[in-house]
């Protein structure tokens, strides 16, 4: 049944609606969080992850790809959730070996024995798009042979249709969906994942990354055999290594997990702050480690690209965070398309400043949890109320960054991103300054940086009391207006009920004159109540938009 389009679409869409409904009613029933609520939440997520894993293994295709992404988010989901989905990384039920061998011979146009001395009877790894067999060439070299799963292209095309329906539902019934450009996101997903089905493009990407990081002693990218590779078959050097999140393997081989996390962090920083292609699918099955601690990066089927001007803006964002220049950060976010022109930039600057300063002063492990809760509440309110969006071209950049974040958190739960990022940023600033002028100019510019920050900081200090007074005045006037509207609504409603009582009395006693007076007064008072309610609602909407 998994090859039946209607069946696949029905199962995927129904499951999404079910999960969405469960989350909605859970939040409705649990407005306040405590230890018991957290336990219930984890249990709900575990049950959803278990159901998702079962159906993903049954249906395969895009569901496995999405499950791989979710299974790497150790920073967002509890351990019980991650354990339910970890099998989706490289333990997907294999295709019968005879079918894979038929695909291999068809792609090569010859018998397997013409090019291989031997090949494993079963795949050593089985994932969403391809299966990996271990083989040996006639010259004695061991190779990894990646063969595309049978019928996978048709399955993905069907899943893209189901995804379109899921995104439409999200657009109509979720706050995130109403803010994001989900139609463009669907187009980008089809393009990038469509490319992943073409192993010839993965070969080209792998060669690019091998050249780009050839001088990195701590990172190794396998050699590709172009003569043996086709659109549905990819042959590369065999590497003995384990998944990076296999902490027992790391401890057994005395691999320093902090140093390993630092090398992975550096690898991603090199990609995310420089123009060019970046690895968009860095889940644990694609980031391996050898016994000597060397990193091995695989699977370049899903890649994204950062344009030179966008890379410069991303660097300016990092520069703004390091130099505490939050207006610069917000400006770059707007130029990158994350903020629409009428977004409340001052509110975003305040939240950025609060969150970064809390991190810098205490470190992520010791930040006051109550303060973190307040910051996340502010961020959630900001995302819900302000015109913030995720540009389509950055969807896979955000995906890669989030997967890497989850992976690093598994390897080193106490990782300090600020400490690791400072040398990278300093090196970037030094390189930039060398391009701009002489050594004397660099020294002068370094010396001037604190002075240049003085006017801005002094202005903020001088303006602070004035802003505080203005804010206090606004709060007082808002309170006055709020109570004024409530008083008018109350008087109108009270008048309506009193006049309604006399209206019934006049009808029972057949007092015609009193009947006309009370009927008119009842009508007038109910109209005024509705009018004041409408004005109050407009007033509330107005000052929220101005905040």
N, C-alpha and C positions, 0 to 999 in steps of 0.2 A: 504493500500500500504506500510505502514511502515515495514511490515514483509516480503516484497519482497526484496531479496538481491540485485538484479540488480538496482532496483529503489533507494534504500538507498545509494549504492555506487555512482551512478550517481549524486544524489543531493549533497552529501558531497563533492565529488571531484570538481564538477562544481562550487560550492560556494567558495571553496578554491581558485580555479584559478581566479574567478571573483574578490575576495578580493585582491589577490596578484597583479593582473593587475591594480586595482584602486590605490593601494599604490605606485606602480611603476610610474604610470603617474602623480600622485600627486607630488611626489618628483621631477620628471622631470620638471613639470610646476612651481614649487615653490622652486627654489634653495636657496632663502634667506627668512628667517623667520621674520615676524613682527606680530603685533596684528591681522591684517586681515587674515594672513596665519594661525595663531593659531586658529582663529575662524572657518575657513574653515576646518581645520584638525579635530577639535572637532565634527563638523557637519558630516564629513565623518565617523568618528568612531561611532558616534551615529547611523547613518544609517546602518552601518555594524552590530553593536550590535543588533539593532532592527530586522534586517533580520535573524541574527544568532539565536536570542531568539525564533523567530517564527518557524524556521525550527527545532530547538532543541526540542521545546515542541511538535512539530508534529511528529518527528522521535524518540525522547527519546534516551536511550542508552548512548553511549560514548560521544555524542555531549553535553548532559547535564553535564556530568562529567567535560568536558573541559570548559564549560561555567561557572561552579562553580569556577574553578581556576581563570578565567579571571575576574570574578565579585569581587574578593577579592583584586585585585591589585590597591588599592587606591594610591599607590606610583607611578604608571605608567600611569594610564588612568584617564581622566577627569570624573567628577561626572555624566555627562550625559550618559557616557558609562556604568558606574557601575549601574546606576538606571535601564537601559534597561535589564541588566542581573540578577539583584538581585532576581527575581522571580524563577530562576533556582535552588536556594538553597534548598527550601523545599516546593515549590508550584507547582510542576509538576502535570498535570492532573492525577487524581487517576485512578487506574484500577477498574472496577465494583466490588463492595463489595462482591457479590456472588462468583466471581472467586477467590478472595483472601481467602474467608472462605473455599472454596473447597481445596485450597492449604494447608491451616492450618490443616484441618481435615485429609487430605491425609498424611501430614508429621507426625501428631500425631498418626494416625491410630485409631482414636476414635472420638466421637462426641465432639464438642467444650464445651458443657455443663458438660462433665465429669471432666474438669479441671478448667473451668472458671464459675464464678457466673454471669458475664456480660462482654460484649465487645461493644465498640462504633459502631454505625451504619456505620460511615464513618471514613477514616483515619484522624488522627490529623496532620499528616505530610506525604508528598509524595515526594520522591526524585528519583534519577536516577536508583537505584538498588532495593530499598525496600520501603515499606510503613509502617507507624507506627500507630497502633491502641492502644487505651487505654482500658485496661481490669482490671478485679478484680478477684483475686483468691477466692476460697471458704473460706480461712482463713481471708478474709477481706483486704488483701494487694493489693494495686494498682500497676499494672505493665504496662510496655510499650512492645508491641508485634510487632516486626519487621518481616514483611512477604515479601519474595522476589517477585518482580513484575513478572507477567505472561510472559513467553517466553523471558525473559531478556537475558538468556544465548545465545540463538540463535542470538539475536540482536547484542550482543557484539561481537560475532565471525564474523559477517558480517562487523561490524564497524572496527574491527582490519584489515580486508582486505582493506577497504577504507583508513584507516590510512596508510597502507603500500604504497598505491599509492600516497597519499598526501606527505609522506616523500620522496618518489622517486622524485617527482616533485621539492620539496624543495632542494633535493640533487643536482639536475641538474641545477636549475635556480636561486638559492639564494646563497649569500656569506656564510651565516650561515650554510646552508645545506652542502656546500662543505667542511667546516671545521669540522663539528660534525660527530660522528659515529652514523648516524641515524638508520642503520640496527640493531645495538646492542640496541639502545634506543627502537626500536619497540619490540624487544625480551623481554626487561625488562618490558615494559608496559603491554605486554600480560601476563607475569608471575605475576606481582604485582596485576593488576586489575582482573586477573583470580582468584587469591586468595580471592579477595574481594567478589566474587560471592559465596564463600563458607562460610556460617555463622558459621560453626564449628571452622574455623580458627579465625574468629573475636572474638568468645567467648574465645578462648585460649589467644589471644592477650589482650583482656580486663582484664582477670584475672591477666596476667603478669603486666600490667600497674597499676592495683589496688594495687598489692603487692609492686610495686616499689615506689609508691607515697603515701603509707598508712600513713606516719607520717607527711604529708604536711597538715597543718591545714586550709590553704586557698584554697585547691584544693580537689574536691570530684569526685570520679569515681563510677558510680552506681554498685550495686550488680547484678550479673548475676545468673539466675536460670538455671543451667545446665540440670536438669532433664526435663525441658520443651523445651529445645533448640535442633534444628536439623540443617541439612545442609542448609535448606531454611527458617528456623524460628529461631528467637532469642528473648528470653524473659529476660527482665531486670527490675530493680527497676524503678518505675515512679518518676520523679523529676519535681517539678514545678519551671521552670526557663525560662528566655528569652535569645534570641540571644545576644551575647556580643556587637554587633554593633548597638543595639537598644538604641541609645543615649537618647531618650525621657524617656525610662524605667529607665536608669541610673540616670537621673536628678530627676525623680519623686521619686525615693527611696534614694536620697541623697548619691549615690555611687560615691566616688572619682575616677574620670576617670584616673588620673595620677597613683594613687596607683594600680588600676585595671590593667593598662597597664604594670606596673612594675611586678606584679605577673605573668602575661602571659609571659612577657619577661623572667623571672626567670625559668618558666616551660620549655620554649623552650631551654634556655641555658643549663639546666640540661640534656636535651636529646642530644643536638647537640655537647656537649663537653665531653660526657661520652660514653663509648662503650655500645652497647646494641641496643634495638629497639627504634625507634622514630615514632611519629604520623606523617604520610605523607599526611594527608588530613585535615588540621586544618582550614577549612572554617567556616564562622560565624554560620552555622547551627550545627556545631559540638562543638563549644566552647560557652557554655551558662553561665549565671550568675544568682544567686539566689537573692532574695530581700535583704539579709544581705551582699551581695557582694562576696559570695563564688563562686569560679569558678567550673563549671561542664564540664567535658570533655567526649564526646561520640564518638562512631563510630571508632573502631579500626580495620576496615576491611582492610584499606590501610596503611601498615606500612613498614618502611625500617629498615635497620640494619647497625650500624657502628661497624667495627671491632676495636679491641683494638689498633692495630698499627696505624690505620687511625685516631682514636680519639686522639692519642698522637701527630700526625702530625698537626691535626686541632688546638690543644692547642698551639703548637709551633708557628703556624701562628698568633694566638691571642697574644702570648708572644712577637713575633717579632714586631707586630704593636704597642704594649704598650711601648716596650723598643726602638722603632725606629730602629730596626735591620731589614731593608728591604731585605738584602741578605738572611737572615734566612727565611723570608716569601716566597721569590721566590724559594728558595731551597725546601721548603716543598711543594709548589705548583707543582714543577717538580716531586718530589717523589710520590705525590698523583696522578700524571698522567695528570694534567691540562696543563703542558707545555711539548712540545717535546724537545729533546736534543739540537737542533740547534736554539731554540727561542732566541730572543734578550733580555737577562735577564737584562742588564743595562738599557735599555729603560723602561722596566716594573718597575724596582726599582725606577726610576726617577718619573714616573707617580704616583706610590703608595705614594711616599714621598710627592709629591706636593698635592695630594688629601687629604691625612690624615692630613698634617700640616694645610691645609686650614680649615678643619673641626675643628681641635683641637683649633686653634687660635680664631675662630669666632663663632663656633656653626653652626648647619645646617640652622638655621633661619636667620642668619646675614651674611653668606658667600657671598662675592661679586658674583653677578650672572654672570658677564662677565667671572670671573675666573672659575666658575663652568662650563660655556659653553666651555671654552678652555680645561678644564680637560676631559670633556666628548668627545670632538672632538679627543683628544689624545687617549683616551681609544677606541673610535670607530676605529680610524686609526690602533691602535695596534691590535685589534681583527681581522681586515680585512687583515692586512699584516703579522702578526706573526702566527706561528703554535700553536695556543691555542685551546684546545678542552675541552669538558665536558665529563669526563669519565662516562660511563653508570651507574656504581654503585652509582654515586653521583647525578644522575638526579632527584631522588625523594627527596634527601636531599635538593637540591637547590629549588625544588618545594615547599617543606614544609617551608623552610626559607623565600621564596618570599611571600607565602600566609600569613605567620605570620607577615611579614613586612607590608603588606597591611592592615591586621587586626589591628595591633598596631597603624598604622597611622590614621585609622578611629577613634579609641577610644581616642587617644591623638595626635592631629596633630602636637604638639610642642615637641614630645618625643625626648629625648637626649640619643641616644644609647651608646655614649661613657661614659656618667656619670653612666648609669645603668650597663655597662659592667665592669667598673673598680673594684667594690667590688667582682664581680664574679671571675675576673682574679686574684686579690690579694689573694682571698681565695684559689684558685687553686695553686698559686705559694707557699703559705704557707704550704699547704698540701704536695706538692711535696718536699719541703725542709725538712719537718719533717721526711719524709721517707728516706731522704738522709743522715741525721746526727744529731748531737747534737745541742743544742741551740746556743752554741758558734760558731759552724760552720755556722749556719744560720745567726748570726749577722755579722760574718766575710764576708760571701757571699753577704749579703745586702750592707755592707760597700764597698765591692770591685766592685759592679756593676757599679757605676759611673766611677771608675778608669779604669775598663775594657773597657769602652766606649771611654776613652780619646784617646788611640792610633788610633782607627778607625776614630774618629772625627778630630783629629789632622792631620791624613793622608789625609782625605778628604779636609781639609782646605789648606794644603800644595800643594796637587795635583790640587786643583781647578784652579789656574792661568794657570798651565801647560796644563790642559785639555782645558781651554778656548782658549789658544794660538793655540793649535792643531786644535781645532774646527774652529777657525778663518782662519787658514792656509788652512784647507781643503775646507772651503767655497770659499776662494780666488782662489784656484786651480780649483775647480769645475766651478766657474764662467769663468775662463780662458778657460778651456776645452769646456765648453758649447758654448762660443762665437766662439772658433776656429772651432768647428764642423758646427755651423751656417754659418760662413764665407765660409767654403769649400763647403757646400751645396748650398749657394747662388751663388758662382762663377761658380760652375758646372751647375746650372740651367740657369744662365744668358748666359753662353757659349752655352748651348743647344739651347736656343731660338734664339740667334744671328746666329748660324750656320744653324738653321732650316730656318731662313729667306733667307740666301744666297743659301740654297739648292733649295728653290722654284725659286729663281731668275735664278740659273744655269739651272734648268729644263725648264723654260720658254724661256731662250735665247739659249738653246742647247749648253752650254759651258761644254764639257765633262770633262775636267781636273778639273774645279771648282766643278763639280758635285761629282766627286770621293772624293775630299778633304773635302767638306762640309758634305757629307754623313758619311764619317769616323769620322769627328769631332763631328757630332751630336750623332752618336752611342756611341762614347767614353764618351762624356759629360753626357749623360743620364745614362750610366752604372756607372760612378763615382758618380753621384747624388744619385743613389740607394745604392751604396756602403757606402757613408758617412751617409745616413739616417739609414742604418742598424747598422753601428758602433755607431752612436749616441744613437740609441735605446738600444743597448747592454750596453753602458756606463751608461745610466740612470738607467737601471735595476740593474746594478752592484753596484752603490753607494747606491741605496735604500736598497739592501739586506745587505749592510755593516753597515747601520745606526742602 
